[in-house]
Amino acid sequence: MRLSIIIPTLNEARYLPIAVAQARHQAILAPRHEIIVADCGSVDGTAELATRLGTHLVQKRPALSSRAAALNRGAAEAIGDVFLFLDADTLVPKGYDRSIQQVLADPRVVGGAFEFALDGTQLALRLVEILNRIRYRIWPLYFGDQGLFVRASAFRSVGGYREQRLLEASEFCKRLRRWGKLVLLRKYMKTSARRFVEGGVYRVLANDVWIWWLDLLGRPTEPFGQAYLNNNRRRGLLPAVITPPIG
């Protein structure tokens, strides 16, 4: 298996180093996996940092307009036969690559994702985890912070991500399921709880649940996408604090 790890970024200088280091440190298979950073116009030094970290940087002028556009652009330059789409604030578990290889040994499987977890200690965050795990067990539509992986051939067959600003991974899973089986790996992708902590755990959770229901009912969710984009852009106004890489 040749694995290409594709990380979309917009002002992620605080988190990118540890995510890249973890992706390398926690891998079991050889050779070293390709890591692509697809940047959406960061102003906090993320793009320059990606180059220093030894990743393959993908940029475009004008800047890529959405996370979905960045994922597609990164995939277009990837050389792997399997893609792992990884958020810049998400840490992979030990042996994640072997787990992917094992489930893809079944030709009926086209892709899948990992269990969702948050890195905070607040009790309310455990509720967020529980509700998310219930959600994707009832409706197996996975989100980007679960480390969605897919065969490159299947990705191209479905036409990649639709370039929407919100729930692009969920929509992608809907189309992937028509081509084959999606598998949930029982290992945890641990994502930063910053969005919940900064916005108020229950307030953010209530907003997320509302958006989930709108999506399930087939109602438009794009109007909510601008708020997520604005939040990412605000990170570029913060002073950069770089976390030292692991290993």
N, C-alpha and C positions, 0 to 999 in steps of 0.2 A: 504494500500500500504506500503510495506517495501522498502525503498529507500536506495540504496548503491551509494555513491558519490565516484568516482574513479578519482584521480588526478595523472597524470604522471609527474615526475620531473627529471630535470637534472640541478643542480646548481640553485635552486630557493629559497634560504634562504631569499632573500630580499622580496619576494612576498607571499610565502606560508602562513605565519601567518595570514595575513589579509584575504586571500582567505578562509582559514579554519574558521576563526572567522565569516566572513560574511555568509558562508554556514550555520552556526549554528544560528546566530543572525536573519537572514532573513527567517528562516523556520517557518512555522505555524503549521504543523502537528506534532503529537506526535506518538510514542516515538522519541527520538533523533536519527537522521539518522546516519547510519554507514558511516565513511569516511576512505577511503583507499588511502594511498600514495604509488605509485609504482615507486620506484627510479631507475634511469638508471646509477648509479655510480657517484653520486655527490661528489665533493671534497670540497664543501664550508659549510658543516655542515647541509645540507638539511635533510639528513636521521635522524640525531640525533634530529634535531628540530621537525621533524614529530612525533617522539616518545614523546617528551616533550609536544607536542600539544594534545596528547591523541588520535592520529589517529592510524589506523592499518597499520604499515609499511610493505611493500613487497619489498624484495631485492633478488638478485640472483647473484651468482658468477659462471662464469664471469658475468659482468654487463649486464643487458638487453640492447639489441643492438639498439632499436628504440622505438619511442613513441608508435607505434602500438603494439610492444611486451609488453611494460609496461601496456597498456590498457588491453590486453588479460590476462596478469598475474594477474592484479588487479581484473578483472572480475571472474577469476577462483577461487578466494578466497572470493568473495562477497557472502553475505547471502540474499540480497534483491531480490525481484521479479521484481524490476525496477532498471536500472542502469542509473546514470547521469555522463557523462564523462566531467570533468571540468578542464580547463587549470589552472595552478598554479598562473597565473597573471590575472585571470578573476574573477569578482565579480558578484554574483547572485543577482537578484532583490527580493524585498519583496514578500513573498508568492509564490516563485518559485515552491515549492513542491506541494502546492495545485493546482497550474495551471497544473502541470504534471498529478496529480491525476484526475483532471476534464476531460482532453482530453482523457486519457486512459480509462475512463468510457465507451467509444465507443469501442467495441471489434474489429472494423475494423482498429483501429489505433494501429500501432506497435511501434511508437516512433515519434520523432520530434526534434525541436531545437528552440532556442530563437532568437530574433533580435540581430544583430551585432552592437556594439557601441565601440568607443574608448574613453579613458579618457583624451586625450590632448585637448588643447584649440585652436590650430592652425586651421585656416580656411581650409588649405589643407587637414586636417584630416576629415573634413566633406565631402569632395569629395570622400575620401576613403570609408567612410560609405555609401554614396549614391550609388557608383558603386557596392559595395558588395551587398547591398540590392536589386539592380536591378538584379544582377547576380543570386542570389538564388531564386528570384521570377520567372525568366525565366527558369532557370535550378535548380529545388529544390534539390540540392546536397549541404548539409550543411558542414561547417568546424568545427574544434574542438573548436575554440574560440566562438562558438555559444551555448555551453552547450548542446551537443547532448545527448538525452535520448532515452532509448529503453527498451522494456520488456525483462527481462532476457531470457524468452523462445524464443523470436525472435532472440536475440543475439546468442544463442546456435544453433538455427536452421540454421542460415546463416554461422555459423562457425567462428564468431567473426571477428576481423580485419585481413586483409591480412598484413603480416609483411613487409610493404614497408616503406620507410623513408619519403615520402611526399604524401600528399593528401589521407591519409589513411581513413579519415572520409568521404570524398567525394565518394571514391570507396565503402565504407561500405554502404552509403546511396543508391547507385545504386542497391546493392543486397537486401537491406531491402525493397525497393519499390516493389519488386516482391512478398513479403509476406504480405504486407498491406499498409495502408495509413500513410504518414508522415505529421505531423502538424507543422506549424510555429506559435509559441506563440508570441503574440504582446507585450512582455515585453523584456527589454534590458539587455543582458549580457554585462557588461562593461569591456573591455580588455585594458591592458596597451598598450599605443602607442609607447613603447620604441623601437620596431623594426623599425618603420617608422622614429622616431626622430633620432635614432642613424645612420641609413643608408641613410637618406634623403628621405622625404616623397614621392616625385615624382619618384625618382629612384627606391625605393622599390615597389611602386605601379606599375610602368611600368614592373618590373620584375615579379610581381605577375600576372598581366594581361597576360603576355606572357606564363607563366606556365598554367594559366587557359585554354588558347586557345589550347596549346599543348595537354592538357588532354582531352578537348572536341573533338579534332581531332583524339584522340586515339594514340597520339605520346608519346614516353617514357618521363617521368619527373623525374625518379629516379636520373639522374646525378646531379640535382639541390639539392637533399636531403642532400648531404654532407655539403653544405654551411650552411644549417639550423642547422645541428648537431654541426658544428664547432662554430657557434655563441653561442649556448647553453653552450658548453664546456668552452668558453672564460669567461663566467660569473663566473666560479669557481676561476678565477685569481683575481677577484675584491674583495675589502674588504667588508665583510658582514655588511649590514645596515638593521636591523630588524625593520619592521613597527609594532607598537603596535597593538594588536588585538582589535576589536570592542566589546564593551559590557562586 
